Amino acid sequence: MPATTARLFIGLMSGTSADSMDAVLTRSDVSGFTTCGFVSLPYARDKQYWLRHCAVAEQLPVNEMMRLDRFIAAASVTAVQQLLENCHILAADITAIGSHGHTLRHQSQPDGITWQVGDPSWIAEHSGICCVADFRRRDVAAGGQGAPLVPAFHQLVFEQPGHRRMVLNIGGIANLTVLAGNNTLGFDTGPGNALMDDYCQRYLNQPCDQNGDIAATGQINQTLVAEWLSHPFFALSPPKSTGRELFLLQHLEHQLHTLTAADALATLTEWTARSIAIAVQRFGHMQGELLVCGGGIHNRCLIDRITTLLPDHHVISTADAGIHPDWIEAAAFAWLAKQTLDLLPGNLPLVTGASGPRILGAIYPA
């Protein structure tokens, strides 16, 4: 049975943007589930390139996969230790860590493949805290997409009776949650920051288009946007999810090479904004609040385009609903760890397509 006393959990997230390891301290008690602290440890530039390469490479040597597994685990431990120090608490005060790991592949159905690295045994041993990990594969085994898993957490912390709300997470891949009680939907909408970031790193030697400043000066190539929106993924109905390997910059480079950097980034930004707006209009509420989180919230040009494309929606940060937009995903995996330890389901079958509710993850005691 779920515990009734207050417990602390840490959530860890290394997202598809491959830019940092995020750790969030959370508290679970009778009043609900709240966030208490956060650290984000940026990866060195060479490690970012390495992670992105591994995520899309057709083949990887076994030794390289093993080194990546250890690198993510070690980064996880460092983030946990930094968070504990910042929050002035001890490892013994933490009930468990929920570790998402770092996704190498996500080809959920019909292949039934989703793989996140970040050795949870190493995390448990070197943090001294029980680690819960490998959340996605049980849902996939039950016929689900294994993603997105965060809609169940969105429902817990953001749903309010009488309010039409959706939650948009813009990471490397973007996903949307349509809050509607037992009929809540959640699915990946397509590319988020990934292609814009990849372009900046490959051609401009900078990690991203800060604030969307470069894209804001460019001209959108609407012909290319229309062509890219014809990708079969966008026509699929939920449940659906995807990984970085479906949307690759090298598939677009022959079209982008004739554009200036500003025009290329404006066009890539528009593709992300349009694909999100289409998903909201097709599967979401006709109007209401659209709460935005993830790294994309900091791209002013992207948010402005989404706001313009969705005039009937109130586009705001999740901070306005109580949780910092950079904390959401890691906090969700802290909550999933709690669910696992309490022997409670962590998935929403209507979201993932699994054959039923499932207890997710594996437990690695300290």
C-alpha positions in Angstrom: 0.0 0.0 0.0 1.2 3.6 -0.6 3.0 5.2 2.3 1.2 7.9 4.2 4.2 9.7 5.6 6.3 12.3 3.6 9.0 10.9 1.4 11.6 12.4 -0.8 12.4 11.2 -4.3 14.9 12.4 -6.9 14.2 12.3 -10.6 16.9 12.1 -13.3 16.5 13.0 -16.9 18.9 13.1 -19.9 16.7 14.1 -22.8 16.9 13.8 -26.5 18.5 17.3 -26.7 21.6 15.6 -25.1 22.7 18.8 -23.5 22.6 18.0 -19.7 21.7 15.7 -16.9 18.8 17.2 -14.9 18.0 16.2 -11.3 14.9 17.3 -9.4 14.2 16.8 -5.7 10.5 16.1 -5.0 8.3 15.5 -1.9 5.4 13.1 -1.7 2.9 13.5 1.2 -0.8 13.5 1.9 -1.1 17.0 0.3 0.3 15.9 -3.0 3.5 15.8 -5.0 5.7 18.8 -5.0 9.1 19.9 -6.4 11.8 21.2 -4.0 15.1 21.7 -5.8 16.8 21.3 -9.1 20.3 21.0 -10.7 21.2 20.8 -14.3 24.8 19.7 -15.2 25.7 20.5 -18.8 27.6 17.9 -20.7 30.9 19.0 -22.3 30.5 19.9 -26.0 32.4 16.8 -27.1 30.1 14.6 -25.0 27.0 16.3 -26.5 28.2 15.4 -30.0 29.0 11.9 -28.8 25.5 11.3 -27.4 23.8 12.7 -30.5 26.0 10.6 -32.8 25.2 7.4 -30.8 21.4 8.2 -30.9 21.3 8.2 -34.7 24.2 5.9 -35.7 23.2 2.8 -37.6 25.9 0.7 -35.9 27.8 1.1 -32.6 30.6 -1.0 -31.2 29.7 -2.9 -28.1 32.5 -1.2 -26.1 31.2 2.2 -27.1 27.7 1.4 -25.8 29.2 0.1 -22.6 31.2 3.4 -22.2 28.1 5.4 -22.8 26.2 3.4 -20.3 28.8 4.1 -17.6 29.1 7.8 -18.6 25.4 8.4 -18.1 25.4 6.5 -14.8 28.4 8.6 -13.6 26.8 11.8 -14.7 23.6 10.7 -12.8 25.6 10.2 -9.6 27.3 13.5 -9.9 23.9 15.3 -10.4 22.4 13.5 -7.4 25.4 14.4 -5.2 25.2 18.1 -6.3 21.5 18.2 -5.6 21.9 16.7 -2.2 24.6 19.3 -1.4 22.6 22.2 -2.7 19.5 21.2 -0.7 21.5 20.3 2.5 20.1 16.8 2.8 21.7 13.4 3.1 21.4 10.4 0.8 19.7 8.5 3.7 16.9 11.1 3.5 15.9 10.0 0.0 13.5 7.1 -0.5 14.5 6.4 -4.1 15.9 7.8 -7.4 13.9 7.5 -10.6 16.3 7.4 -13.5 15.1 7.8 -17.1 18.6 7.3 -18.5 19.5 8.4 -22.0 17.6 7.1 -25.0 19.7 5.3 -27.6 16.8 3.9 -29.6 13.0 4.3 -29.6 11.3 2.2 -32.2 8.4 1.1 -30.0 5.9 -0.6 -32.2 5.8 -2.8 -34.2 9.5 -3.4 -33.5 9.1 -3.3 -29.7 12.4 -1.6 -29.1 13.2 1.2 -26.7 16.5 1.4 -25.0 17.8 3.8 -22.3 21.3 3.6 -21.0 22.7 4.7 -17.6 23.6 1.7 -15.5 21.1 1.8 -12.5 23.3 -0.6 -10.5 26.1 1.9 -10.7 23.8 4.7 -9.6 22.5 2.8 -6.6 26.0 1.7 -5.6 27.7 5.1 -5.9 24.8 7.3 -4.6 23.9 5.0 -1.8 20.2 5.4 -2.8 17.7 2.9 -4.2 17.4 3.4 -7.9 14.3 2.7 -10.0 14.9 2.6 -13.8 14.0 1.1 -17.1 10.4 2.4 -17.1 9.6 2.2 -20.8 10.1 -1.4 -21.7 7.3 -2.9 -19.6 4.8 -0.7 -21.4 6.3 -1.7 -24.7 6.1 -5.4 -23.7 2.4 -4.8 -23.0 1.9 -3.6 -26.6 2.3 0.1 -25.8 4.5 2.8 -27.2 6.5 3.1 -24.0 6.1 6.9 -24.5 5.2 9.4 -23.6 5.1 8.5 -19.9 4.9 12.0 -18.6 1.1 12.6 -19.3 0.2 10.6 -16.2 2.3 13.1 -14.2 0.9 16.0 -16.1 -2.6 14.8 -15.1 -1.6 14.6 -11.4 -0.1 18.0 -11.1 -1.9 20.2 -13.7 -5.4 18.9 -14.3 -8.1 21.1 -12.7 -11.8 20.4 -12.9 -13.5 22.9 -15.2 -10.2 24.0 -16.9 -9.4 23.1 -20.4 -5.7 22.4 -20.3 -3.0 20.9 -22.4 0.7 20.5 -21.6 3.3 20.8 -24.4 6.8 19.6 -23.7 9.4 20.8 -26.2 12.6 18.8 -25.9 14.6 17.3 -28.7 11.2 15.7 -29.6 8.0 17.5 -28.7 5.0 15.8 -27.0 1.5 17.0 -26.1 -0.8 16.0 -23.3 -4.5 16.7 -23.6 -5.9 16.7 -20.1 -9.4 15.2 -20.1 -9.8 13.0 -17.0 -10.2 9.4 -18.0 -9.9 10.4 -21.6 -6.5 12.1 -21.3 -4.4 11.8 -24.4 -0.7 12.1 -24.9 1.6 11.6 -27.9 4.7 12.8 -29.6 4.0 15.6 -32.1 7.3 15.4 -34.0 10.6 17.3 -33.9 11.1 19.8 -31.1 14.5 21.4 -30.7 16.6 18.6 -32.2 16.9 19.8 -35.8 17.4 23.4 -34.9 20.1 22.5 -32.4 21.8 20.1 -34.8 21.9 22.8 -37.5 23.5 25.3 -35.1 26.1 22.8 -33.9 27.0 21.6 -37.4 27.1 24.9 -39.3 27.5 27.7 -36.7 29.6 26.0 -34.0 27.2 27.0 -31.3 24.9 24.7 -29.2 21.6 26.3 -30.1 19.9 29.4 -31.6 19.7 31.3 -28.3 16.2 32.7 -27.8 15.6 32.0 -31.5 17.4 35.2 -32.3 18.9 34.0 -35.6 15.6 32.4 -36.8 13.8 35.6 -36.0 15.8 37.4 -38.7 15.3 34.8 -41.4 12.7 34.2 -44.1 10.6 31.0 -43.9 10.6 28.7 -46.9 7.0 27.7 -46.8 7.4 25.2 -49.7 9.9 23.2 -47.6 7.7 23.3 -44.5 4.7 22.0 -46.5 6.9 19.2 -47.9 8.2 18.2 -44.6 4.8 18.2 -43.0 3.8 15.5 -45.5 5.9 13.0 -43.5 3.7 10.0 -42.7 4.3 10.4 -39.0 2.2 13.5 -38.8 -0.9 11.7 -40.4 -0.8 9.0 -37.7 -3.4 9.1 -34.9 -2.4 8.5 -31.3 -1.0 6.5 -29.6 2.2 7.4 -31.3 5.8 8.2 -30.3 9.1 8.6 -32.1 12.8 9.1 -31.5 15.5 11.2 -33.0 16.3 8.6 -35.7 13.0 9.4 -37.5 13.8 13.1 -38.0 17.5 13.6 -39.0 19.2 16.7 -40.2 21.1 14.8 -42.9 17.8 14.0 -44.6 17.2 17.7 -45.1 20.6 19.0 -45.8 20.3 18.8 -49.6 17.4 21.2 -49.3 18.9 23.5 -46.6 22.3 24.0 -48.2 20.9 26.7 -50.6 19.5 28.8 -47.7 21.3 31.2 -45.4 21.7 30.2 -41.8 18.9 32.6 -40.7 16.5 31.3 -43.4 17.4 27.6 -42.6 16.7 28.1 -38.9 13.5 30.1 -39.6 12.3 27.2 -41.7 13.2 24.5 -39.2 11.6 26.6 -36.4 8.4 27.0 -38.5 8.3 23.2 -39.1 8.4 22.5 -35.4 5.8 25.2 -34.6 3.4 24.1 -37.4 3.6 20.4 -36.5 2.7 21.3 -32.9 -0.1 23.6 -33.9 -1.6 21.0 -36.3 -1.5 18.4 -33.5 -3.2 20.7 -31.0 -5.9 21.6 -33.6 -6.5 18.0 -34.6 -6.4 16.2 -31.3 -6.6 18.9 -28.5 -9.1 21.2 -27.0 -10.5 23.9 -29.3 -9.4 26.5 -26.8 -8.0 26.8 -23.3 -4.5 26.9 -21.7 -1.5 25.4 -23.4 1.2 25.0 -20.6 4.7 24.8 -22.1 7.8 23.2 -20.6 11.1 21.8 -21.8 14.0 23.6 -23.4 11.8 25.0 -26.2 10.2 27.4 -23.8 13.4 29.4 -23.9 13.2 29.8 -27.7 11.2 33.1 -28.0 10.8 32.9 -31.8 9.4 29.3 -31.5 7.0 30.3 -28.7 5.8 33.4 -30.6 5.1 31.3 -33.7 3.1 28.7 -31.7 1.2 31.5 -30.0 0.4 33.1 -33.4 -0.7 29.8 -34.9 -3.0 29.0 -32.0 -4.9 32.3 -31.4 -7.7 30.5 -29.4 -5.3 29.2 -26.8 -3.6 30.8 -23.9 0.1 29.8 -24.3 1.9 30.1 -21.0 4.8 28.5 -19.1 4.2 25.7 -16.6 5.7 28.1 -14.1 2.4 29.9 -14.1 0.8 26.6 -13.0 3.3 26.0 -10.2 6.3 24.0 -11.7 9.4 25.5 -13.4 9.4 24.4 -17.1 12.9 22.9 -16.8 11.9 20.6 -13.9 8.9 18.8 -15.4 10.4 15.7 -17.0 12.9 14.8 -14.3 10.1 15.3 -11.7 7.9 12.9 -13.6 10.5 10.2 -13.2 10.7 10.8 -9.5 7.0 10.3 -9.4 7.3 7.1 -11.5 9.8 5.8 -9.0 7.2 6.4 -6.2 4.6 4.6 -8.2 6.8 1.6 -8.7 7.7 1.3 -5.0 4.0 1.6 -4.1 3.2 -1.1 -6.6 1.0 1.3 -8.6 0.7 1.7 -12.4 2.8 4.4 -14.0 1.3 4.3 -17.5 -1.9 5.6 -19.1 -3.0 2.8 -21.5 -5.1 5.3 -23.6 -1.9 7.3 -24.1 0.6 4.6 -24.8 -1.6 1.9 -26.3 -0.6 -0.7 -23.8 -3.1 -3.5 -23.1 -3.6 -2.2 -19.6 -2.2 -0.4 -16.6 1.3 -1.6 -15.7 3.7 -1.2 -12.8 6.8 0.2 -14.6 10.5 -0.1 -13.9 13.0 -2.3 -12.1 14.2 -1.7 -8.5 17.9 -1.6 -7.7 18.3 -1.4 -3.9 21.2 0.6 -2.5 
